[in-house]
Amino acid sequence: MGIFKIEGGISLKGDITPQGAKNEALQILCAVLLTPEKVIINNIPDIIDINKLITLLGNLGVKIQKTGSGSYTFQADEVNINYLETEAFKKEGGSLRGSIMIVGPLLARFGKGYIPKPGGDKIGRRRLDTHFEGFINLGAKFRYNREDHFYGVEAPKGLKGADMLLDEASVTGTANIVMAAVLAKGKTTVYNAACEPYLQQLCKMLNCMGAKITGVGSNLLAIEGVENLGGCEHRILPDMIEIGSWIGLAAMTKSEITIKDVSWDNLGVIPNTFRKLGITLERRGDDIYIPAHVDGYEVKTDIDGSILTIADAPWPGFTPDLLSIVLVVATQARGDILIHQKMFESRLFFVDKLIDMGAKIMLCDPHRAVVMGHDFKSQLKATTMSSPDIRAGISLLIAALSAKGTSTIQNIEQIDRGYERIDERLRAIGANIVRA
């Protein structure tokens, strides 16, 4: 199991380009199963979770050709649907959260889809009800084997359009339902649909393939089913979570960094949320320029002077994947912040590692933490720690880069699941980080 050795307290400088978006790639890659024609996808991140999904698609019989850095051609003209019932698939599919999104395309095109209980980050309960209730609304029959946690949906006579109101605005649930509905007979409406940029990207790609989806970008999607879909070429957006991570890194290490080609129009409230922490961001074309915060950064209070609260919410609210970054950045802010993580009850449990480093954090309950900023008057101290999940892992890495002394981070495979060649890219802007 790999580790990172990090010498902290070093100011960084330079340009950094975000990878392709992990959460978009997981959806887009599954959509190639909807057509027997070639699909070209560009800007795919080279990370563990995405590479696992590409391997899974290959084992299903999808023909895959890498044509360049981050560019692949996929052709699902000879899918081996029987692979879904093998022990190899149960093991492979269960190791990846994103594998759940192969079910919708397979159900739509082949009349059945199976999946073992998906893996992923251990950040609390992550229910799958929205996915399967959507499939049932489209006419599929659902079954679940409790002994080996194996889910199945079948519609041998095909799916039929339906009107549905989702019980939650699940991004992956919406994506799965949309991919199933594009080949269903008749019209489907999905209310309380997720409307994240990555879901918008999926809908735009499906429309390029011949689907008929309207309402893209809103929480009410209308899908007119078609008989078949064709090929297309698609480019994945830059990863907004990685962009937020680099903003936090620049502030914590008092570094002058330019984040290149960020697709500003798809960042939503992310820039302004970091500005509330007192961080200076400049828009330069499609880049973000962050000057060195040599005098620190001061938290803005609410209009009435009460403590600033930063909470997650469905898009266009603040993404929950960046709350861990905000929490770490707040440890050196001038002022206090309440972090409210509404969605996952285990995501704040990494704060004990930050407290060990000298941070002032009061964990109120599984969902809320008050952070009392040091204003850089007391530097975080180096320590040995383990990465519990992707987002907590990158947050601890940022803390280590700002801390005094040499830190060790164990279980770095968690970070590699979501961040491409992160040690190489950090060294390119002056970080002292070694993979061992």
matplotlib code that plots the C-alpha trace (Angstrom):
import matplotlib.pyplot as plt

x = [0.0, 1.5, 2.2, 3.0, 5.9, 5.2, 7.5, 5.0, 5.3, 6.5, 5.0, 4.1, 3.9, 2.9, 0.1, -2.0, -4.5, -7.5, -8.2, -11.4, -14.3, -14.5, -18.2, -19.1, -16.8, -18.6, -21.9, -20.6, -18.7, -21.8, -23.8, -21.6, -23.6, -26.7, -25.5, -23.7, -21.9, -18.6, -18.4, -15.4, -14.7, -12.0, -10.5, -11.1, -9.1, -6.5, -7.6, -8.3, -12.1, -12.4, -9.8, -11.8, -15.0, -13.2, -11.9, -15.5, -16.8, -14.1, -15.0, -18.6, -17.4, -17.1, -14.3, -12.0, -9.2, -7.0, -6.3, -4.3, -3.9, -7.4, -9.0, -10.7, -13.0, -15.7, -18.0, -20.6, -21.7, -20.9, -21.9, -21.7, -24.8, -24.2, -21.1, -23.4, -24.2, -20.6, -18.7, -16.0, -18.6, -19.9, -16.4, -15.5, -18.8, -18.8, -15.5, -16.8, -19.6, -20.0, -20.8, -24.5, -24.9, -24.4, -27.8, -30.0, -28.3, -28.3, -31.9, -32.9, -31.0, -31.0, -34.0, -32.1, -29.4, -27.7, -25.3, -23.8, -23.9, -21.6, -18.5, -17.0, -16.3, -17.4, -19.0, -22.3, -25.4, -25.7, -29.1, -30.0, -33.8, -34.1, -32.4, -34.6, -37.9, -37.3, -36.7, -39.9, -41.8, -40.6, -42.0, -39.1, -39.4, -37.0, -35.4, -32.8, -30.8, -30.1, -27.5, -25.0, -26.4, -27.2, -29.7, -31.5, -34.1, -35.7, -38.0, -38.1, -40.9, -39.2, -39.6, -42.6, -42.4, -43.9, -44.2, -42.2, -41.3, -38.0, -37.8, -34.4, -32.5, -29.9, -27.3, -26.5, -30.1, -31.2, -28.5, -29.5, -33.2, -32.5, -30.3, -33.1, -35.8, -34.2, -35.0, -38.4, -41.6, -43.4, -42.7, -41.1, -41.0, -38.7, -39.4, -37.0, -34.2, -30.6, -29.4, -25.6, -23.4, -22.3, -25.9, -26.4, -23.3, -24.8, -28.1, -26.3, -24.3, -27.4, -29.1, -26.1, -26.6, -30.2, -32.1, -34.9, -34.4, -35.7, -35.5, -31.7, -30.4, -33.7, -35.2, -37.9, -36.7, -38.9, -37.7, -39.3, -38.2, -36.5, -35.9, -32.1, -29.1, -26.0, -22.4, -21.0, -17.9, -17.9, -15.5, -15.6, -15.6, -12.8, -13.3, -14.9, -13.9, -10.3, -10.5, -11.9, -9.1, -6.4, -8.1, -7.9, -4.3, -3.3, -4.9, -3.5, 0.1, 0.1, 0.9, 0.4, -1.3, -3.2, -5.7, -6.0, -9.1, -11.6, -14.9, -16.0, -19.6, -20.0, -18.5, -21.7, -21.3, -17.9, -15.8, -18.1, -18.1, -14.3, -14.6, -16.7, -13.7, -11.7, -9.9, -9.1, -9.9, -9.5, -11.0, -8.5, -10.2, -11.2, -8.5, -8.6, -5.7, -5.1, -2.4, -0.3, -2.3, 0.7, -1.6, -4.0, -7.7, -10.7, -14.0, -17.1, -19.9, -23.6, -25.3, -26.5, -23.0, -23.7, -21.2, -20.8, -22.4, -21.4, -23.7, -24.0, -27.1, -28.2, -27.0, -27.0, -26.1, -22.6, -21.4, -20.9, -17.6, -15.9, -17.0, -14.0, -11.7, -13.6, -13.2, -9.4, -9.1, -11.1, -8.6, -6.2, -8.8, -9.3, -12.7, -15.1, -17.2, -20.0, -19.7, -23.0, -22.7, -26.3, -26.0, -23.6, -23.3, -19.7, -18.0, -16.8, -15.2, -11.7, -11.6, -9.9, -6.7, -6.8, -7.3, -4.2, -2.4, -3.4, -6.6, -9.4, -12.5, -15.6, -17.6, -21.1, -22.7, -22.1, -23.3, -21.9, -18.6, -17.5, -14.0, -12.1, -9.5, -5.8, -5.1, -1.7, -0.6, -0.3, 0.9, -0.5, 1.9, 3.1, 1.8, 1.1, -2.4, -4.5, -6.8, -10.3, -11.9, -11.1, -12.2, -11.0, -7.7, -7.1, -8.1, -5.5, -2.9, -3.6, -3.2, 0.1, 1.4, 0.7, 2.0, 5.3, 7.5, 7.2, 3.9, 3.1, -0.2, -1.1, -3.8, -3.1, -4.9, -8.0, -6.6, -5.5, -9.1, -10.0, -6.9, -4.6, -0.8, -1.3, 2.2, 3.8, 1.5, 2.2, 6.0, 5.7, 4.6, 7.2, 5.7, 8.0, 6.0, 7.3, 5.4, 6.8]
y = [0.0, 3.3, 6.4, 10.1, 11.8, 15.5, 18.4, 21.1, 24.9, 25.5, 28.3, 27.0, 28.8, 28.1, 26.9, 23.8, 22.3, 20.4, 16.8, 15.7, 15.5, 12.1, 12.3, 13.2, 10.4, 7.7, 8.6, 9.2, 5.9, 4.0, 5.7, 4.0, 0.8, 2.4, 2.1, -0.4, 2.5, 4.0, 6.7, 8.9, 10.4, 13.0, 14.3, 11.1, 11.3, 8.6, 7.7, 4.4, 4.6, 5.5, 2.8, 0.2, 1.2, 1.0, -2.5, -3.5, -2.3, -4.2, -7.4, -6.8, -7.0, -3.3, -2.8, -0.1, 1.7, 4.4, 7.0, 9.6, 11.0, 10.9, 10.0, 6.7, 5.1, 2.7, 0.3, -1.8, -3.9, -7.3, -6.9, -10.2, -9.7, -13.1, -11.7, -10.0, -13.3, -14.4, -14.4, -12.3, -9.5, -9.7, -9.0, -6.4, -4.5, -4.4, -2.6, 0.6, 2.9, 4.1, 0.6, 1.2, 3.4, 0.5, -0.8, 1.8, 1.5, -2.3, -2.5, -0.1, -1.9, -5.5, -5.8, -6.6, -5.3, -6.6, -5.2, -6.2, -3.8, -1.0, 0.0, 3.5, 5.9, 5.0, 8.3, 7.1, 5.4, 5.9, 4.5, 3.2, 3.4, 6.3, 4.3, 1.2, 3.0, 4.9, 1.6, 0.1, 3.2, 2.5, -1.0, -3.1, -5.9, -5.6, -8.4, -8.4, -11.3, -10.5, -13.3, -11.8, -8.3, -8.7, -6.3, -7.1, -5.4, -7.0, -5.8, -8.4, -6.6, -3.3, -0.1, 2.3, 6.0, 7.3, 10.4, 10.3, 12.5, 11.5, 11.2, 12.9, 14.9, 12.1, 12.8, 9.1, 8.2, 10.8, 9.8, 6.1, 6.8, 9.2, 6.5, 4.0, 6.3, 7.4, 4.0, 3.5, 3.6, 6.9, 10.0, 10.1, 13.1, 13.3, 15.9, 16.8, 15.7, 16.6, 19.4, 19.4, 20.4, 16.7, 15.6, 18.3, 17.0, 13.5, 14.8, 16.8, 13.8, 11.6, 14.2, 14.2, 10.4, 10.9, 11.1, 13.6, 15.2, 18.7, 20.7, 20.1, 22.3, 22.3, 20.0, 18.8, 16.7, 15.4, 12.4, 11.2, 7.7, 6.7, 3.3, 3.5, 5.8, 6.4, 7.3, 10.7, 12.5, 14.1, 16.1, 15.8, 19.1, 20.0, 18.6, 21.3, 19.3, 19.4, 23.1, 23.8, 21.6, 23.8, 27.0, 25.6, 24.5, 28.0, 29.7, 27.3, 27.4, 31.2, 30.3, 32.1, 29.7, 29.9, 27.2, 26.8, 26.2, 25.8, 26.3, 29.2, 29.0, 25.6, 26.4, 27.8, 29.1, 27.6, 30.7, 32.9, 30.3, 30.5, 34.3, 34.2, 32.6, 35.7, 34.1, 36.4, 34.9, 36.6, 35.6, 35.8, 34.5, 31.0, 30.7, 31.4, 33.4, 33.2, 35.6, 34.6, 35.4, 36.6, 38.4, 35.5, 35.6, 36.8, 35.1, 37.2, 37.1, 37.0, 40.4, 40.4, 39.7, 36.0, 33.2, 32.2, 28.9, 26.9, 24.0, 21.6, 21.4, 20.0, 22.0, 25.0, 24.8, 24.1, 20.6, 18.3, 17.0, 20.4, 20.7, 18.8, 21.3, 24.3, 22.8, 22.5, 26.0, 27.4, 26.1, 29.0, 31.6, 34.8, 34.1, 31.2, 29.0, 26.5, 23.6, 21.8, 18.5, 17.5, 14.5, 12.0, 11.2, 10.0, 12.6, 14.8, 12.1, 12.9, 16.0, 14.2, 14.0, 17.8, 18.3, 16.1, 18.6, 21.5, 22.7, 24.1, 22.2, 21.4, 18.5, 19.2, 16.0, 13.8, 16.6, 19.9, 21.2, 24.7, 25.7, 28.4, 29.8, 30.2, 33.1, 31.5, 32.5, 28.8, 26.6, 23.1, 20.4, 17.5, 14.0, 10.5, 9.9, 7.7, 8.7, 7.5, 8.5, 10.6, 14.0, 13.7, 12.4, 15.4, 17.7, 16.0, 16.3, 20.1, 20.3, 18.4, 20.8, 23.7, 22.1, 22.5, 19.4, 16.1, 14.4, 10.9, 10.0, 6.3, 4.6, 7.0, 4.7, 6.5, 9.8, 8.1, 7.0, 10.6, 12.6, 12.0, 11.8, 14.3, 14.0, 14.7, 17.7, 19.1, 18.7, 20.7, 23.8, 23.3, 20.9, 18.5, 15.3, 11.8, 8.6, 5.6]
z = [0.0, -1.1, 1.0, 0.4, 2.2, 2.2, 3.4, 4.3, 4.7, 1.1, -1.0, -4.5, -7.8, -11.4, -13.6, -13.1, -15.5, -14.1, -15.2, -16.9, -14.5, -12.7, -12.0, -15.6, -17.0, -14.9, -16.6, -20.1, -20.2, -19.3, -22.1, -24.7, -24.0, -25.6, -29.2, -31.4, -33.2, -32.3, -29.6, -29.2, -25.8, -25.0, -21.8, -19.8, -16.5, -15.9, -12.4, -10.7, -10.6, -14.3, -15.4, -13.4, -15.3, -18.7, -17.8, -16.8, -20.1, -21.9, -20.0, -21.1, -24.7, -25.6, -28.1, -26.7, -28.4, -26.8, -29.4, -27.4, -23.9, -22.4, -25.7, -26.4, -29.0, -27.7, -29.7, -28.0, -31.0, -29.4, -25.7, -23.7, -21.5, -19.9, -18.2, -15.8, -14.1, -13.6, -10.3, -11.9, -12.6, -9.0, -7.7, -10.3, -10.2, -6.4, -6.2, -7.9, -7.0, -10.6, -11.9, -10.9, -14.0, -16.4, -15.4, -17.1, -20.5, -20.4, -19.3, -22.1, -24.9, -23.8, -21.5, -18.3, -16.1, -12.9, -10.4, -7.1, -4.3, -5.5, -3.5, -3.3, -0.5, 3.1, 3.8, 5.1, 3.7, -0.1, -1.1, -4.5, -4.2, -6.6, -9.4, -9.0, -8.4, -11.6, -13.5, -11.9, -13.1, -16.6, -16.4, -15.2, -12.7, -9.7, -7.7, -5.0, -3.6, 0.1, 0.5, -2.0, -2.3, -6.0, -7.7, -10.9, -13.2, -16.2, -19.0, -21.7, -23.6, -23.4, -21.2, -21.4, -20.8, -17.5, -15.4, -12.2, -9.3, -7.8, -4.0, -4.1, -6.8, -7.1, -9.8, -10.6, -10.1, -12.7, -15.1, -14.9, -15.4, -18.3, -20.0, -19.6, -20.8, -24.1, -25.6, -23.9, -25.9, -25.4, -23.3, -19.9, -17.6, -14.7, -12.0, -9.2, -11.6, -10.8, -13.0, -12.3, -15.3, -15.6, -16.0, -18.5, -20.4, -20.4, -21.9, -24.5, -25.5, -25.7, -27.9, -30.2, -30.4, -31.5, -28.2, -27.7, -24.3, -23.4, -20.2, -19.9, -17.1, -15.2, -12.7, -15.1, -17.9, -20.8, -22.8, -26.0, -26.6, -29.8, -31.4, -31.5, -30.9, -33.1, -32.4, -31.5, -30.2, -26.8, -24.6, -20.8, -18.8, -16.4, -12.9, -10.7, -7.5, -8.5, -9.4, -5.9, -4.4, -6.2, -4.9, -1.3, -1.8, -3.1, 0.0, 2.6, 1.3, 0.5, -3.1, -6.4, -8.7, -12.0, -12.7, -16.5, -18.6, -15.8, -17.8, -15.6, -16.8, -15.3, -11.8, -10.4, -6.8, -6.2, -6.9, -4.7, -1.9, -1.6, -1.8, 1.3, 3.0, 2.1, -0.8, -3.8, -7.2, -10.5, -13.8, -16.6, -19.7, -18.8, -16.1, -12.4, -11.0, -7.2, -5.8, -2.8, 0.4, 2.4, 4.8, 5.1, 4.4, 6.4, 6.6, 5.8, 8.2, 7.3, 6.8, 10.4, 11.7, 12.6, 11.9, 8.3, 7.5, 4.4, 3.6, 0.7, -1.5, -4.9, -7.9, -8.2, -4.5, -3.2, -4.0, -1.0, -2.5, -1.7, 1.9, 3.1, 1.3, 2.7, 6.2, 5.9, 4.4, 7.3, 9.8, 8.9, 8.1, 10.1, 11.7, 12.5, 10.2, 10.6, 8.1, 7.6, 5.7, 5.1, 2.8, 4.3, 8.0, 8.0, 5.8, 8.7, 10.7, 9.3, 11.4, 14.3, 12.1, 11.6, 15.4, 15.9, 13.6, 15.8, 14.1, 16.3, 15.3, 17.3, 15.8, 16.9, 15.4, 12.4, 10.1, 11.6, 12.6, 13.9, 12.7, 14.6, 12.3, 13.3, 10.9, 10.4, 13.9, 14.7, 11.9, 11.5, 12.6, 10.5, 11.4, 10.1, 8.9, 6.6, 3.8, 4.5, 1.2, -1.9, -0.7, 2.8, 1.4, -0.8, 2.2, 4.4, 1.6, 1.5, 5.3, 5.1, 2.4, 4.6, 7.9, 9.5, 9.1, 7.2, 7.1, 6.0, 4.3, 4.1, 2.0, -0.9, -3.3, -2.1, -3.4, -6.7, -7.2, -8.0, -8.8, -11.8, -11.1, -8.3, -6.9, -10.3, -10.9, -7.4, -7.9, -11.1, -9.1, -6.4, -3.8, -1.9, -2.2, -2.7, -3.4, -1.6]

ax = plt.figure().add_subplot(projection="3d")
ax.plot(x, y, z, "-o")
ax.set_aspect("equal")
plt.show()
